[in-house]
Amino acid sequence: MPNTLVTIAKHLPLAALILSVTTGMSPAPSESDSAPNSSDYVASSTPEKKGTEALPSIPADAPADEGIESFKAGNPADLKPSRELLLMAKSDPSLKEKCSALIGRARESLEKPLMVRAYSLDELRAVTRLHWDERYDTADESFRETFALGRSDWMMAPQTYNDCVMFASAYVLSGEQVFLDRVLAQLEESSTWEPLQRSGWNSYARKAPPTAEGDGVWLTTGRMLSTFTDTLNMLAEEDVPPELRARIKTLMQNEVERIVDDFKSNRPWYVRAHAIHSNQWALPLAGLVNATVYLGRDKYPEEYEYGVEGLIQTLDAQGEKGEFIEGVVYSVATIGEILSAAYNSALDGDRRLIDHPFLKNYPVWLANQIQPGEYIVNPFDNGFGTRYSLRRFINMFSRMAVMIGSPQAIWVRNHFPECPDSSLFGMLSLALPASEGIAPPLYNEFPKNATVVWRDSWDKEASGFWMRGGSPADFHDHMDRGHVSFIVEGRAILIEAGAGRYGNPNYLRDYRSIMGHNVLQVGEVDMESVTKEQLFAAGQPREEAHRVAPLDIAWLDEEGGCITADMSTVYPAAKEWVRTVEWDTHNLEAVDEVVLENPDTVIFRWHLGAPAKDVRSRYGPTLPKADLTLEDGVLKGEGYTLSFEADQPVTAEIVAAPDYTLWFSSEHYCLVIRSKEPVASLNLTTRIEVEPGASGHH
């Protein structure tokens, strides 16, 4: 399989042409922050329309482009600039309807206001397109405004990027001046944002105002540099007034100097920590590569090389099997930007990034995060872990199908037609022959982030399973070592709480901590007043000495598997916790063996895919409130039973708990099993049996 263009429509679009819903996502300000923010992950695009309304067409009077060939087979190494790709798509009759869809989406988006930078909290409140982070209200007065404005720079960047490349694409495809006017207006506004990233973005994590030197460059720096380069590369020289282009170049030159100086001066926390695996390290460097390619590598040879070498370190730091250390949502943000830099540098003759082995394996790992029933494997701070969220990162598969010719990405794009992608990537990826796609494996082990994933088929209503151990490389991780999720015939049986909003004051307790996972808790805590220190004492501190939990696979095939996870070093209060799980398509048995340092109450949770209230979404039927019974160690739900037995007296209760797994801000039932008295050890066996064909509402 060639790694780029191999047949009809394999001419690569610019890597950062993110016209899909993924661009509404935004990573966390720092690993030490408490939770993902909802607006970081909510789609910024117009919701998909239902029905059969006619697609807007390309105007009949749109200017013709003479001498532009349509898509055809080409040399795999013959990369094409984004403007050329757009013109080729425009002249290809087979893509007329998809081009019209892109133009129609851009026309609808013209109603949205420009992204305008705020310079005070009052101005920020008036920006209707930005989510108001709860932390803007709770931060200390000494840095509240500085933090809010610095954070808002990043919140604004993905939407600004999305607008610019969408309107630029629509202009090239249609020739309509209204789209060019909108692009130029946004570029005019954005050219005044200097620096692109204001200090204060790290103040909430530090609990202090920025130092005199500032926080340094950050995510906005990289994304906005890509916004400028990707947009200008789509437009013709005469489309952009010379004075505007000159201002943007000056701003880019200043940011190139700023990035290199901040990195060499160890100004940002992630440089001091040498967090080469992190999105925060990678995005500024991807912007550096894009900017120096645009400005001319001959003018900035050292700066360009600095960026490329830094990105190679990021790729080298990830898993050999394509796993990304920070989980799905951060991988999409980071690899999306790296793909942009890789593509632009390859166009300029340097293939070191685009040919990196990680980029060949990453599509397999990302595809293996797709579970039956449209669920997602959702450990870590994964804002794309809510059901149906494949729609929010399907564009990554489009880009990887077209840019690097990934057969797994091609397969995913053809296998999930319910997840549309109206971008140029989306158009071209579906023009690739489906026969070149290869289904990802049904099951896999990913050592770098200590996860095993499984499904019995790629049918929509297959059965699925995933289990977490713990790796020393974990970052943006939760207290989830030993967690198990289980799906039967597309119906979630066991889930985790997922990832809520960064600003949610209960995020640590309800989502990131042991409370949000199917794991051990040692000792009772007051749920209403529990502190971080108490949660760490009762569970998994996520410190270096307590991160590792190895997984031992006894067997694993399409019929099921058997895995043992050893969390004996994870809990300060436990000498030993070993969990062995064996499952098939309809049954699961978990055996837990616990030995404590000192006698205490032992608590286990089983978070159930059973709604505590009706769950309504845009993409599927309502999940009705579940009807459960619990008696004599047996929980009964619709079409399934969960039974448990222990070698010590235990009690059990069903409680309601919040989650971002069934849908956004939904609630589910959780079975809580606890020892009646403090014990030195406890062995617990839990069995789940699901009737075939009894998946019910899912």
SVG drawing of the C-alpha trace seen along z (x, -y; Angstrom):
<svg xmlns="http://www.w3.org/2000/svg" viewBox="-38 -48 58 66">
<polyline fill="none" stroke="black" stroke-width="0.4" points="0.0,0.0 1.7,-3.3 1.8,-5.9 0.2,-8.7 -1.5,-9.2 -2.2,-5.9 -5.3,-6.2 -8.2,-8.4 -8.7,-11.3 -5.6,-10.5 -4.2,-14.0 -3.5,-15.1 -5.3,-18.1 -3.5,-20.3 -3.2,-18.5 -4.9,-21.1 -8.0,-21.5 -10.3,-20.7 -13.8,-21.4 -15.4,-18.7 -16.8,-18.8 -13.5,-18.0 -12.3,-21.5 -14.5,-22.5 -12.2,-20.5 -9.7,-22.0 -7.2,-20.3 -6.6,-21.1 -4.5,-24.0 -2.1,-21.7 -1.9,-18.2 -2.4,-19.4 -5.7,-20.9 -8.7,-19.1 -10.9,-18.3 -11.8,-18.8 -14.0,-21.8 -17.2,-21.0 -16.7,-23.6 -13.3,-22.0 -15.1,-19.1 -18.5,-20.3 -18.8,-20.6 -18.6,-24.1 -20.1,-23.3 -23.7,-23.5 -25.7,-20.4 -26.4,-18.0 -29.7,-18.6 -32.3,-15.8 -34.5,-15.3 -34.1,-15.6 -33.7,-19.3 -31.7,-20.1 -28.0,-20.9 -26.9,-24.3 -25.2,-24.2 -22.1,-25.8 -23.2,-29.0 -23.4,-28.8 -21.5,-32.0 -18.6,-30.8 -15.4,-31.6 -13.9,-28.7 -10.3,-27.6 -8.5,-26.8 -5.9,-24.1 -6.7,-22.4 -6.9,-18.7 -9.4,-16.5 -8.4,-13.8 -6.5,-11.0 -4.0,-8.3 -0.6,-9.8 2.8,-9.2 2.5,-8.3 5.1,-10.9 3.4,-13.6 1.9,-15.7 -0.4,-18.5 -0.8,-21.9 -4.2,-22.6 -5.3,-25.2 -4.5,-22.8 -6.5,-20.1 -9.5,-22.4 -9.4,-23.4 -9.1,-19.7 -12.1,-18.8 -14.0,-21.7 -13.4,-20.4 -14.2,-16.8 -17.9,-16.0 -18.1,-13.1 -17.4,-15.5 -19.9,-18.2 -22.5,-17.2 -19.9,-17.0 -18.4,-20.4 -21.9,-21.8 -22.4,-20.4 -19.2,-22.1 -20.3,-25.4 -23.7,-25.1 -22.2,-24.6 -20.1,-27.6 -23.1,-29.7 -24.9,-28.7 -21.9,-29.7 -21.8,-33.2 -24.5,-34.0 -22.0,-33.5 -20.1,-36.6 -16.4,-37.0 -14.1,-35.7 -13.0,-38.9 -10.4,-39.0 -11.7,-40.1 -9.6,-42.4 -11.6,-42.3 -13.9,-40.0 -16.9,-42.1 -15.9,-41.8 -15.3,-38.1 -18.8,-37.6 -20.1,-39.2 -18.4,-36.7 -21.4,-34.5 -19.4,-31.8 -17.2,-31.0 -18.1,-28.8 -17.9,-30.6 -15.6,-28.5 -16.8,-28.2 -13.2,-28.8 -13.5,-32.4 -15.8,-32.9 -14.0,-30.8 -10.3,-31.8 -8.6,-34.0 -9.1,-37.7 -5.4,-38.2 -5.3,-36.3 -8.9,-35.8 -9.0,-38.2 -5.5,-37.3 -6.3,-33.6 -9.7,-34.1 -8.2,-36.1 -5.2,-33.8 -7.5,-30.8 -10.0,-32.4 -7.2,-32.8 -7.1,-29.0 -10.9,-28.7 -11.1,-31.0 -8.3,-29.5 -9.9,-26.3 -13.1,-28.1 -11.0,-30.8 -9.1,-28.1 -12.3,-26.3 -13.9,-29.5 -10.9,-30.5 -10.2,-27.3 -14.0,-26.7 -14.6,-30.0 -11.4,-29.9 -12.3,-26.5 -15.8,-27.7 -14.4,-30.7 -12.1,-28.6 -14.9,-26.1 -17.6,-28.7 -15.8,-32.0 -18.4,-33.8 -16.9,-37.1 -18.9,-36.9 -16.7,-34.0 -13.5,-35.8 -14.7,-38.9 -15.4,-36.9 -11.9,-35.3 -10.2,-38.6 -12.2,-40.1 -11.2,-37.4 -7.6,-37.6 -7.6,-41.4 -8.9,-40.8 -6.6,-38.0 -3.5,-39.8 -3.9,-42.2 -3.6,-39.3 0.0,-39.8 1.1,-37.8 -1.1,-35.1 -1.1,-33.5 -1.3,-35.9 0.1,-34.9 -2.2,-33.7 -3.2,-30.4 -1.3,-28.5 -2.4,-30.7 -5.2,-28.4 -2.9,-25.4 -0.2,-27.5 -2.8,-29.3 -0.8,-32.5 -0.5,-35.3 2.0,-35.0 5.6,-35.8 7.3,-38.8 8.6,-36.5 5.1,-35.2 3.9,-31.7 5.4,-31.3 4.0,-30.2 1.2,-27.6 -1.5,-25.9 -2.9,-29.1 0.5,-29.9 0.6,-26.8 -3.0,-26.7 -3.1,-30.3 0.2,-30.0 -1.4,-27.0 -4.5,-29.1 -2.5,-31.7 -0.4,-29.3 -3.2,-27.0 -5.6,-29.8 -3.1,-31.8 -2.0,-28.6 -5.6,-28.1 -5.9,-31.6 -4.3,-33.1 -1.7,-35.8 -4.1,-38.4 -6.9,-37.4 -5.1,-38.9 -4.3,-42.6 -0.5,-43.1 -0.6,-45.1 -2.6,-42.4 -0.3,-39.7 2.7,-41.7 1.2,-42.2 0.5,-38.5 4.1,-37.7 5.5,-40.1 3.3,-38.6 4.5,-35.1 8.1,-36.2 7.7,-37.5 6.0,-34.3 8.8,-32.2 11.3,-34.1 9.1,-33.9 8.7,-30.1 12.4,-29.4 13.3,-31.9 10.7,-30.4 11.8,-26.9 15.5,-27.7 14.8,-29.7 12.7,-26.9 9.9,-29.4 6.8,-27.2 6.2,-24.5 6.1,-21.8 9.6,-22.7 11.1,-22.8 9.5,-19.3 10.6,-18.1 7.1,-16.9 7.9,-15.9 4.8,-13.5 2.4,-16.4 0.1,-18.3 1.4,-21.4 4.9,-20.7 3.8,-19.7 1.4,-22.4 3.8,-25.4 6.5,-23.3 4.0,-22.3 3.2,-26.0 6.9,-26.7 7.4,-24.2 4.4,-25.5 5.5,-29.1 9.1,-28.6 8.0,-26.6 5.7,-29.4 8.2,-32.1 11.0,-30.1 13.2,-27.4 16.2,-29.2 15.5,-32.2 14.9,-30.2 16.9,-27.0 17.8,-26.7 14.3,-27.5 12.8,-25.0 15.1,-22.2 14.4,-23.0 10.7,-22.5 11.1,-19.3 13.5,-17.7 11.1,-18.6 8.2,-17.0 10.2,-13.8 10.8,-13.7 7.0,-13.8 6.4,-11.0 9.2,-8.9 7.7,-9.3 4.4,-7.6 3.7,-3.9 5.2,-1.6 1.7,-0.3 0.4,-3.7 -1.0,-4.5 -1.0,-8.1 0.1,-8.7 -2.6,-11.3 -5.6,-9.4 -7.9,-10.0 -9.0,-13.6 -5.4,-14.9 -4.2,-12.6 -6.6,-14.2 -5.5,-17.7 -1.8,-16.8 -1.5,-14.5 -3.8,-16.7 -1.3,-19.6 1.7,-17.3 0.0,-16.0 -0.3,-19.6 3.4,-20.2 4.3,-16.9 2.4,-17.5 3.7,-21.0 7.3,-20.0 6.9,-17.0 5.6,-19.5 8.8,-21.3 10.9,-18.2 11.4,-17.0 9.6,-13.6 11.0,-12.9 7.7,-13.7 5.3,-12.2 7.2,-9.0 7.6,-8.5 6.6,-5.0 4.2,-6.2 1.9,-7.8 1.6,-4.5 0.4,-2.7 -1.6,-5.5 -4.7,-4.9 -4.9,-1.3 -4.8,-2.4 -7.4,-5.2 -9.7,-2.7 -9.4,-0.3 -10.9,-3.0 -14.3,-2.5 -16.5,-0.2 -19.9,1.4 -23.1,-0.5 -21.3,-3.7 -19.4,-3.9 -15.8,-4.9 -13.0,-3.5 -12.8,-6.4 -10.1,-6.3 -7.9,-9.5 -9.3,-13.0 -11.2,-12.0 -13.7,-14.6 -14.5,-12.4 -15.5,-9.5 -19.2,-10.2 -21.4,-7.8 -21.7,-8.8 -18.4,-10.9 -16.8,-9.2 -18.6,-11.9 -16.4,-14.4 -13.1,-12.9 -14.1,-11.1 -12.1,-13.8 -8.9,-12.3 -9.6,-9.1 -10.4,-11.2 -7.0,-13.0 -5.1,-9.8 -6.8,-8.0 -5.8,-10.7 -2.5,-12.0 -0.7,-8.7 -2.9,-6.2 -3.8,-4.3 -5.8,-1.2 -7.4,-1.2 -8.5,-4.8 -9.9,-4.1 -11.9,-1.2 -13.2,-3.3 -14.4,-6.0 -16.4,-3.5 -17.7,-1.4 -19.3,-4.3 -21.4,-6.2 -23.5,-7.5 -20.5,-9.8 -20.4,-12.4 -17.4,-14.5 -18.2,-17.4 -14.5,-18.6 -12.2,-18.3 -10.6,-15.4 -14.0,-13.8 -14.7,-14.2 -11.4,-12.7 -11.4,-9.9 -14.7,-8.5 -13.4,-8.8 -10.7,-6.2 -11.6,-2.6 -13.2,-0.9 -11.3,2.2 -8.0,0.6 -9.4,0.5 -8.3,3.1 -10.4,3.7 -8.5,3.0 -8.0,6.0 -10.9,7.0 -8.7,7.1 -5.4,5.5 -3.1,4.8 -1.5,1.4 1.4,1.5 2.2,-2.2 -1.1,-3.2 -1.7,0.2 -5.0,1.0 -6.6,4.1 -9.5,3.6 -11.7,6.3 -14.8,6.7 -16.2,9.9 -17.0,8.3 -17.3,5.0 -21.0,5.2 -22.8,2.2 -24.4,4.4 -21.4,6.5 -20.1,7.2 -17.1,5.2 -14.7,5.0 -11.8,2.9 -9.6,3.0 -7.1,0.6 -3.9,1.3 -1.3,-1.4 1.8,-2.6 4.6,-4.8 4.0,-6.9 0.4,-7.7 -0.5,-11.4 -3.9,-13.0 -4.9,-9.7 -7.6,-8.9 -7.6,-6.8 -8.8,-3.9 -6.2,-1.1 -8.2,2.1 -11.3,0.6 -13.4,2.8 -16.1,1.7 -18.4,4.3 -20.8,4.1 -23.2,6.8 -24.9,6.6 -24.3,2.9 -25.7,2.3 -23.5,0.9 -23.5,3.1 -20.5,1.7 -19.2,-1.8 -17.1,-4.4 -18.1,-8.0 -16.0,-9.5 -14.7,-13.0 -16.8,-16.0 -15.8,-19.7 -12.6,-21.2 -14.6,-23.8 -16.9,-21.3 -16.0,-21.7 -16.8,-18.0 -14.8,-16.7 -12.0,-15.1 -14.5,-13.3 -17.1,-12.2 -15.0,-11.6 -11.3,-11.4 -11.2,-9.6 -11.9,-6.0 -15.5,-7.1 -16.0,-7.3 -14.6,-3.8 -15.1,-0.1 -12.3,0.1 -11.4,0.6 -11.8,-2.0 -10.2,-1.6 -12.0,-3.3 -15.1,-5.4 -15.1,-9.1 -17.8,-11.8 -18.8,-12.3 -20.0,-15.9 -16.8,-17.1 -14.1,-14.8 -10.7,-16.3 -8.1,-15.4 -5.9,-14.1 -8.7,-11.8 -9.4,-10.5 -5.7,-9.7 -5.5,-7.9 -8.6,-5.8 -7.5,-5.1 -4.9,-5.8 -2.6,-8.8 -1.4,-8.9 2.1,-9.5 5.2,-7.8 5.4,-5.2 1.7,-4.2 1.2,-4.4 2.2,-0.9 -0.4,1.9 0.7,4.7 -1.8,6.6 -1.3,10.3 -3.2,11.9 -4.0,15.6 -5.9,15.8 -7.6,13.4 -9.4,14.1 -12.6,13.3 -14.6,15.3 -13.4,13.4 -10.5,13.4 -9.0,13.7 -6.8,10.9 -5.3,10.4 -4.4,6.9 -2.2,6.4 -2.8,3.1 -0.7,4.1 1.6,1.0 -1.2,-1.4 -2.9,-1.8 -1.0,-3.1 -3.5,-1.4 -3.4,2.0 -0.7,4.6 -2.4,6.4 -5.2,6.0 -5.3,8.4 -8.3,8.6 -8.8,11.4 -11.6,11.0 -12.8,13.6 -15.5,12.8 -17.2,13.9 -19.8,12.2 -22.6,12.4 -20.9,13.2 -18.3,11.8 -16.7,12.9 -14.4,10.7 -12.5,12.1 -11.0,9.5 -8.5,10.4 -7.6,7.6 -5.2,7.5 -4.9,4.3 -2.1,2.7 -4.5,2.2 -8.1,3.3 -10.5,1.0 -13.7,0.9 -13.4,2.4 -15.6,0.8 -16.2,1.8 -18.3,0.1 -19.9,1.4 -21.0,-1.5 -23.9,-0.2 -25.0,-1.3 -28.4,-1.7 -29.8,-5.2 -30.9,-6.8 -33.1,-9.1 -34.1,-9.1 -31.0,-9.8 -31.8,-11.7 -29.4,-12.4 -29.5,-13.7 -28.2,-10.5 -30.2,-7.6 -33.3,-6.5 -33.9,-7.6 -32.4,-5.3 -35.2,-5.0 -34.7,-5.1 -33.7,-1.6 -35.7,0.6 -33.4,2.5 -33.9,4.7 -31.3,5.8 -31.9,8.7 -29.7,11.3 -26.6,10.5 -28.3,10.4 -29.0,7.3 -31.5,7.8 -31.9,5.5 -33.7,5.8 -32.4,9.1 -29.4,9.4 -28.3,10.3 -25.3,9.2 -24.5,11.5 -21.8,11.2 -20.4,13.2 -17.6,12.5 -15.7,14.3 -16.6,11.6 -20.0,10.1 -20.9,7.3 -23.7,4.9 -24.8,3.5 -26.8,0.5 -27.8,-1.1 -27.0,-4.8 -27.3,-7.3 -24.0,-8.8 -23.2,-11.3 -21.4,-10.4 -20.3,-11.6 -20.4,-8.2 -24.1,-7.5 -24.4,-11.1 -23.4,-14.6 -24.2,-15.2 -26.3,-12.0 -26.9,-9.9 -26.6,-6.1 -27.0,-3.6 -24.0,-2.3 -23.9,0.8 -21.8,0.1 -20.6,3.2 -18.8,2.7 -17.7,4.8 -19.9,4.6 -17.0,4.1 -13.3,3.2 -11.4,6.2 -7.8,7.1 -8.7,8.9 -11.6,9.6 -12.2,11.8 -15.1,10.8 -16.5,12.6 -18.9,10.8 -20.7,12.5 -22.7,10.8 -25.0,12.9 -26.8,11.3 -29.5,13.1 -28.8,13.3 -31.1,11.1 -32.2,9.3 -30.2,6.1 -33.4,4.1 -33.1,0.3 -29.6,-0.6"/>
</svg>
